[in-house]
Amino acid sequence: MRHQMVHAFTASLGWQTPTNIPGFARGTLSDPAMAKRLMTPYQLLRTLEGGNLPRACVQLRSADGKLPQSNYFHAAPPADRDVINMEVVGDTLNRGGTLIAGDLHHFSPVLTVLCRALSWLTDARVGVNAYLTVGSTSAFKIHYDTHDVLVVQVSGHKHWEVRGQTMPAPVGKPYAVPRGEPSEDILWSGTVSPGDVMLIPRGNWHVASRVQEEGPGHSLHLTFGIHKLTGLDWITTLAKRAAAELPFRLDLDHPDHDQTDRPDTLVDHLARIAREVTPARAAEFIHGNQRVQRHVPYVAGLGEIHMVAAVTRFRPTVEKRDESLVVTGGGKKMTLEFDPGIERRLQILLSGHPVQLPPADTDPLAHRLAHTLIREGLCAVLTKDLSVGYDGMMETLTLTSP
């Protein structure tokens, strides 16, 4: 998968090994105007006004701190659904405030496709939040995140300070530990402008504000949270595997656990499982079993399929085993009879790009495969209207008949 924005990110940051975060880095997109294609301030406000964002995804902060959601959310008839009071939002921003909108990859087609492309690139779960600040204010105190963060300045200006780490590779709840005092080692301090990007590894202390900015200006930046798997995820996978065996389900004070000189103690059982479920295998299992995010379903009565795209959160795999092809992704595993023509079509259909299908009467095999992948949830149907997330960002591939 080649996404123009992802390519611009990695090129500007010198990010040569996407699966590894090299350390703090910053750069500027070769075309700063590209950033505005992701989101504009009024697009963000329109998304909020449209009632798409639930309470859990919205936070409003004034110069005095976080506002109670009861101040700007209320229940409206006929179904007592949550509705946000846009007048309060506007008034708060005009007085010098910050609007934070989370999980926008669920609500913006452009950000949905971009986060998927970043996930395929980094082998990590990726989500995106937006921060709109107006006037001279600061939303958060200095802190660090427990996941890597890619920051994209979309509109306006903001002052940042990035510091070193005091705890390498911190993790979040329920394993988080007290954070202590911030590092005194300032790696960079300055003002970002539209098109500027930063890569902040987890654990690096940072703070962003418009306090040093004069006038009634604004700032809109997006943060892409890159959540990599850790050794704790491996241990969680081992626990799930261990739950299938009786010794791990017994009480710890069970007599069978009290004979430490026996070769079949819990330690031995766990060592055996750890050898069977290596970290690499655990990662394959976790990625392969991630359920597909919501997408528009295929409805046969609406007409023939002309275009599709893979929609799995992580890159699906196609593996040749003996005389079969095993396709894994989106929580599904399919086994198909091996055929070079099938393998070639699968590689294209599962490339992550929009794929234009040939007419059904000239390549019925391509259409059968497309229907199968859609039915299993690995691909989704695309139309001109549904392709907005890909337009100008990804090349449309054509599946030609052999």
N, C-alpha and C positions, 0 to 999 in steps of 0.2 A: 504494500500500500504506500503510495506517495501522495501526501497531502501538502499542498503548497505552503500552508501556514506552518505546519510542523517543520518542513524543510527550512523555512525562513527562521524559525526559532533556533534550530540546531546550528545553522550557518552563522547566525549573529552571535551565538554564545560560544562557538568553537566546541560544541558538544559532540564529540566524535564517537563516543561509545554510549549510545542512548540507554542501555540497560544499567549503566553505572553513573551516578551523579559525581562529577569530578571535583566538586567543591564550589564555593561561591563564585558566580560569574555574572557578568552583565554585558549588554551589547545593545545595538539598535537595529531594527529591521531595515533591510535595504530599501524598502518602500514603507515609510512610517504610516502612510494612509491605509495600509492593509489592516491595521489594528481596528479601525472603525468599522470594518466589515464584520467584526465579531459582535459588537454591541455598541450602541450609543446611549447617552443619558436618557433621551426620550424613549428609546426602545425599551430600556429597563423600566421606566415609569409606566409605559403602556402595558408591559407584561404584568406589572403589579396591579394596575387598574383593571386589567381583564379578569382578575380573580383567579389566575392560574396558580399562584404561589400559596401554599398552605402556611399556617402560622409558624410551623417549625422551620420554615425557610426564610423568614423575614425578621429583621431586627432593625429598630429605629433608635438612634442615639442622638441626644441633644448635647450641647456644650457641657451640660452638667452630668451626663452619663446615660446609661441605658434606660429607655422609657418602658414602662409596663405595657404589655401588648393590649391590655384593656383600654389603653388610651387611644389606640388607633385601629383596633379590630372590634367588630360588633356582629351579632347574629342578625341576619336579614331573612324575611319571609321569601318564598313560601316554605322552605325546608330548613330554616334557621341555619343557613350556611354562613361560614365566616366571610365577612366582607371587610376590606380595608378602607379606612377613611382617608381618601387621597387629599382632602383639605388639610388634615393634620400632618400628613407626610410633607406636603408643600410648605406649610407654615414652619415645620421643624427644620427643613432644609434651608429655607430663607433666613432663619434666625442663626444659622451656622450649625448644621447637623450632618449626620451620616446615615445613609440607608445601606443596609447589608442584605443582599439577596443570595441565598445559598442553593446549591444543587440545580443551577440553571441548565445543566446538561439534560435535565428532564423536560425542559420547557422551551428550549430554543433549538430548532433543527440544525442551525449552523454549529452551535456548541455541542450538540449531541454527536455529530460526525467528527468534530475536532477532538473531543475527549476519547472517542473510540480509536481514532488514529494514534493519539498519544498512548493509549493503553496497549495497542498492538506494538508500538515502538519500544515502550519501556518495560513490558511485561508487568505492569502495575495497574491497580485500580485508580482511575483518574476522575475527579469531579471538579466543578468550577463554581466559584463564588464571585460576586460583584460587589464593589465598594464605591458608592457615590458620595462624595463629600463636597459640601458647599460652604464657602466662606473660610474663615480662619479657625480651624478646630482640629482636635486630635481624638480619634475614636478609641484607641487602645493604648495601654502602657507597653513598655518594652517587654517582649516575651519571646519564646521560641515555639516552633511547631514540632509535633512528633511525626511529621511526614515531610517529604521534600515539597517545595513550592516553586512553581514557575509563575512569575509576576509579569503581566503585560499592561503597560500604561496605555489606555485607549484614548483618553481625552483629558485636557487640562494638565496641571502640574502638581507634584507632591514631593515633599522632602522625606528622604529615607536615611536611616542609619542602620548599618548591618555590622554586627560584632561577631567575635569568635564564639566557640562552644565552651561550656563548662561541664557538659556530660556528653560523651560520644554516643551516637545512635540512641537517643531517648525513645521510649515507647509510651503509648497512651494508656488509657484505662483499659482493664483493671490493674495493669502492671506499672502504672506511673509511680515515680518517686518524687519527693520534694525537689523543687527546682533550684532553690538556693538563690544566691545573688547573681545578677547579670555579669557577663564577661566585661572586662575593661578594655579589651583588645578591639579597637574600631577598625574593621576591614575596609569600610567605605562609607562616606557620608556625602550626600548631594541631592540634587533635585532631578527627578525623572520627568521626561516630556513624552508626548504621544509617539508611540513606536519603540520606546525603550523597553527592554526586557531584562529580567533578572532571574537567576536560578539560585535559590536559597536552600541549602541542605537542611534536613531536620537537625535541630539542636543549635543552629546559629541564632543568637539573639538578634532581634530587629524591632524597629519601631518606625511608623510612618505617620506623617501629619501634614497639615497645611498651616500650622501655627506660624511658621516663618514666612508664609506667603502673604502678600499684601493684596487688598482689594477684595471684591465680591466673587472671585473666580471659583472654579470647581476642580475636582479631580474624579475621574472614573478609571479604576483599574480592575483587572480580573486576576484572580489567583487560581491556578490549576494545582490542586492537591494531588501529589503523586504518592500513592500508598503502596509501597513495596512489601512483599512478603518477608517475614523475618524468621529467625529460629523458633520464636514462640508460635508462629503459625504451623511450623513443622511439628512441634510438640502437641499442639491441638489436634493435628491430623493423627498423630500416634495415639492420642487418647480416644479418638473416635474408633480407630482400628482396635485398640485394646478392649473397648467396651463389648466387643463381640466374643471375648474369651472370659470364661467363668472366673478364673483366679482374680481378675481385676474388678469383678463385680462383688466379690466377697468382702465382708467387713475387714478392716485392717487388723483387728484383734482376733480374727478367725484362727483356729489352731493350725491350719495349713500354712499360715504366714509366719508362724513362730519358730519354724525349724530352719534356721539360717544356713545349716550345713547341707541342706538338700540342694541338688542341682537345678530344681525347677522352682526357685523362689521368684518373687515378682521381679527382682532385678534381672534375673536370667530371661524371664519371659519378655520383659521390656527391651532388653538388648537384642533378642531375636527379632522382635517387631521392628526395631530401629534399623536393623540390617536389611529387612525386607522392604520397609518403606523409607527409602533414603530421602534426604532433603529434595533432590531433583525429582524423584517420583512424587513426592508430596506436592511440589509446585505444579507438576503436570496434572495431578488429580484435582487440585484446587482450581486451576485455570480452566480445565476441561469441564468442570461441573458448575461453573458460574452460569446462573440462569440468564437468558437473554432479556434485555430491557424491553419495555413496552414499545410496540411499533404498530403501524397500521396493518390490519389483517388483510389477507387476500380474500376477495369475495367473487366467486366464479361468475355470478350473474352480472358483474360489472364489466365483463369483457375479457378478452385474451390478454395474457401477460406479454409485455413488450420489453420490460426492463426490470432488473433485480439488483440487489446489493446484499452482501453479507452483513449481518448485524450482531454477531457475537461480541461479547465484551472483550475477549482476548482472541488472538489470532487462531483460527481453527487449523487443524492439522489433517493432512491426507497421507496415510502411510500404506505402503505396499507390503502385504504379508502373504507369502506364498502366491496363491492365485486370487487374492482378494485385495480390495482397497478399504481401509478402515478410516472413516471420517469421524473426528472427535471435535466437539465444540458446543458451547451453549447448553451444557448439561446433557448432551446427547452423544451417542456413539452408534454409527451406522456401518454396516459391512456390505460392500457392493462387489459384484464379480469384477475381477480385473479386466480392463480393456484399455489400451492406450488412448482411444478416443474418449472414453469416460474420464480417465485421469486428466487429460488435457482440458476438458471442459470444466472439471471440478476446480482445477487450479485457477482458472479464470473467474468462475462463478464465486469462488471463495476468496478472491483477491482483496476484497474490501472496496474496490472501485464500483461505480455504477456499471452495469453490464447490459449492453443492448443485445437482445436475442434475435437470431435470424427468424424468418417466418416459420411457423410450426410445420408447414408441409414440406419445407426443405431440410429441416433438421429436427425431426421429432424427438431424437434422443436428448438434445439440449433442453427442450421443453419438459420432457419427463424428469430430467435431473433438477431443473429449476423448480418444478412443482414439488418434488420430493424434499428439496432443501427448504422450501417455504413451509411445507407441512411440518417438518421437523424443527422449525424455528431458527435455522441457521441463516436463512436469507429472508428478505422482505421484498414485496413488490414495490416498484417505483413508477411514478408517473411524472409528468412535467411539474405538477404542483408539489409532489412529494420529494422532488430532487433539489429543493432550494438549499439544503444543507451542503450539497456537493458542488453547486454551481460556481464556477470560477476557481474552485479549490482542488478538484480532483478530475483527472481525465476519465471520460467515459470510454470503456473498452467495448469492442465489438466482438461478439462470439461468432466467428465465421464458420461456415460448414467446411468440412475437410475436402 
